[in-house]
Amino acid sequence: MTQPPWRRERREHFPGVPAWSLATSRLAPEEFGVSRLEDVTREWAWGGDGAGGDGTGVDGTGDGVAGRADGAGVRVCVLDTGVDGGHPRVGGLERSLVVADGEDLTVVDCDPVDPVGHGTACAGVIRSIAPAVSLTSVRVLTDGRSGSGAALLAGLRWAVEEGFDLVNLSLSTTRSRYLPELHELADRAYFRRCLLVASAHNMPVVSFPWTFSSVISVASHDEPDPMTYYYNPAPPAEFLARGVRVPVAWRRGREIRSTGNSFAAPHITGICALILSRHRWMTPFQLKSVLYLAASNVVVSKGGAHVRA
Amino acid sequence: MSVHERHSDSEITERRLLQSTVEVARHVFDSAAASVFLVDQETGDLVFEAVSGEGEQHLVGTRFPAGTGIAGWVAASGQPMIADEVAAVPQFAHDAAESTGYVPHSIMAAPVIRQESCIGVLEVLDRSATWRGDLADVDLLAMLAAQAAYGLDLLLRLRRAETTLPTAPGGDDVHVLLQRISDRVPRGGGAADPTALKLLAVAEELLH
């Protein structure tokens, strides 16, 4: 099978994607996976979990209900404080890396440790939703010092080049000097079929990348079901997922209950992994559409969706 | 500690703004304590700048190393968060918490952001169980953090101004100052800096 367009080498002497190259008069469009999306339900998307909100979602047991997607074959990168690979809620890592100190900011392998606990919490949430997913950690936040935006960029660039299906970003930067490069990187990820899931920032400040339209941005709802999520018709936060009193993994094999959009984003990352493991052909555009159609407040019934216009 | 023992009059005003923010935070959340940390821009350390409630007598000026516990994560990521049931976690930044003399059950923390960088953290320990809703709590904390940002920013500006303008000994005595200036002027009509001459002329006018 030929490489899909988003994985092909970029042409050295003719960068960019000119629109006129897409003319179909001499060349038929190549084949691609398709759904008219009329039949998209939660059942179609990942095998279903009931109507949502009935508490039937998996709860970290990892046993996977028969017929339900489990995230197998999907590769997720967690850009955070590192992940404790030995934590029972994390269930092992494919790889653990860190953005090394120094001027060139290379990404190098490291021990699967997490000095803070936050990355471990996010990885554990993803695993609880998609038990068979492959998790990789890149540590981009190493200490409390500000100015780690350069490490974030280096880690994200690595993850996009590496071809991960999903990147979880439970963090944001307020520094505008990183804006152009981060924006370009988010767009490149989108076209390379690497979907960035970013937690929304509920502070009265400007920050990114969650405000970019090429990523999926996630804020919190306060219901306890991990599979209940809502489409938010008033972006920039596009989806609302569980983010209040979430039982999460923490340092040294412990657990705490945490609240914050940081923990809502990995719920959506996990749900995206379920959808992708069932429908490998999806582009970020299609995945976002399916996520919308399968949202708890977009249930199709009696011929119309239940979202107020 | 030295910087905290030497309060100029104006610094007291700046500090009162921060203190009033933590007082408000402590009361709206009916919590055991509320505090503002400053992030030391050189070391990344977190320094207590204002405390209301538990520890308010002795904590101001205390430092924690970069990346310590919840406050450290919040400073690094810029994301507010709440952690509950932390007391059930023996190692959970326990050393740091114990050194303050108070080990909380729950911590809420939000970044204090000014001019694109996180300059501090607002933290509330053991908010009451009265039902406001956790999402409402996070939003309210974020608003108070925005207020703390102005207070901390003022305090930082004041300190910067103080360090860049060190007062020379006897600098407030005009005769001592004039003597020092005259010592520096080259004898025998040598070329003095024209800008300095202009400034002296202006100073003479002002002294009239």
Contacts between the chains, C-beta under 8 A, distances in Angstrom:
chain1	res1	chain2	res2	distance
A	81	B	73	6.8
A	81	B	76	7.3
A	81	B	77	8.0
A	115	B	67	6.2
A	116	B	67	6.1
A	116	B	72	6.6
A	116	B	73	4.9
A	116	B	76	7.5
A	117	B	73	7.5
A	117	B	92	8.0
A	118	B	73	5.0
A	118	B	77	6.9
A	141	B	73	7.8
A	141	B	76	4.5
A	141	B	77	6.0
A	142	B	67	7.3
A	142	B	76	8.0
A	143	B	44	5.2
A	143	B	66	4.1
A	143	B	67	4.3
A	143	B	72	7.6
A	143	B	76	6.7
A	144	B	39	6.5
A	144	B	44	4.5
A	144	B	45	7.7
A	144	B	46	6.5
A	144	B	66	3.7
A	144	B	67	4.6
A	144	B	68	7.1
A	144	B	71	7.9
A	144	B	72	4.2
A	144	B	73	8.0
A	144	B	75	4.4
A	144	B	76	5.1
A	145	B	39	7.7
A	145	B	44	3.6
A	145	B	66	5.8
A	145	B	76	7.4
A	146	B	39	6.5
A	146	B	41	7.4
A	146	B	44	7.9
A	146	B	75	7.1
A	146	B	76	7.7
A	146	B	117	4.8
A	146	B	118	4.9
A	146	B	119	7.9
A	147	B	117	7.2
A	148	B	76	6.5
A	170	B	77	7.3
A	170	B	79	6.9
A	171	B	77	4.4
A	171	B	78	6.9
A	171	B	79	6.2
A	172	B	77	7.6
A	172	B	78	5.6
A	172	B	79	6.8
A	173	B	78	6.8
A	174	B	78	6.1
A	174	B	113	5.7
A	174	B	116	4.7
A	174	B	117	6.8
A	174	B	118	7.4
A	175	B	116	4.9
A	175	B	117	6.7
A	176	B	116	6.0
A	199	B	79	6.5
A	201	B	78	7.0
A	201	B	79	6.7
A	202	B	80	6.7
A	202	B	138	6.2
A	202	B	139	6.2
A	202	B	142	5.6
A	203	B	78	7.6
A	203	B	80	6.6
A	203	B	110	6.9
A	203	B	111	6.8
A	203	B	113	6.5
A	203	B	142	4.8
A	203	B	145	6.9
A	203	B	146	7.2
A	204	B	142	6.8
A	204	B	143	7.1
A	204	B	146	5.1
A	205	B	113	4.9
A	205	B	146	7.8
A	207	B	78	6.5
A	220	B	135	6.1
A	220	B	138	7.9
A	221	B	135	7.9
A	222	B	133	6.5
A	222	B	134	6.0
A	222	B	135	5.2
A	243	B	135	7.9
A	244	B	134	4.4
A	244	B	135	6.3
A	245	B	84	6.3
A	245	B	134	6.4
A	250	B	89	6.3
A	250	B	92	6.9
A	251	B	89	8.0
A	251	B	91	6.7
A	251	B	92	7.2
A	252	B	91	5.4
A	254	B	88	7.9
A	254	B	89	4.5
A	254	B	91	7.2
A	254	B	92	6.9
A	255	B	89	7.8
A	256	B	83	5.3
A	256	B	84	6.7
A	256	B	85	5.6
A	256	B	86	5.7
A	256	B	88	7.5
A	256	B	89	5.9
A	256	B	92	7.2
A	257	B	83	7.3
A	257	B	84	4.2
A	257	B	85	5.3
A	258	B	81	6.0
A	258	B	82	6.6
A	258	B	83	5.1
A	258	B	84	7.2
A	259	B	81	6.4
A	259	B	82	3.8
A	259	B	83	7.8
A	259	B	84	7.4
A	259	B	134	4.8
A	259	B	135	8.0
A	259	B	137	7.8
A	259	B	138	6.4
A	260	B	79	6.1
A	260	B	80	6.2
A	260	B	81	3.5
A	260	B	82	6.4
A	260	B	138	6.8
A	261	B	79	6.7
A	262	B	77	7.2
A	262	B	79	5.1
A	262	B	81	5.9
A	263	B	81	7.9
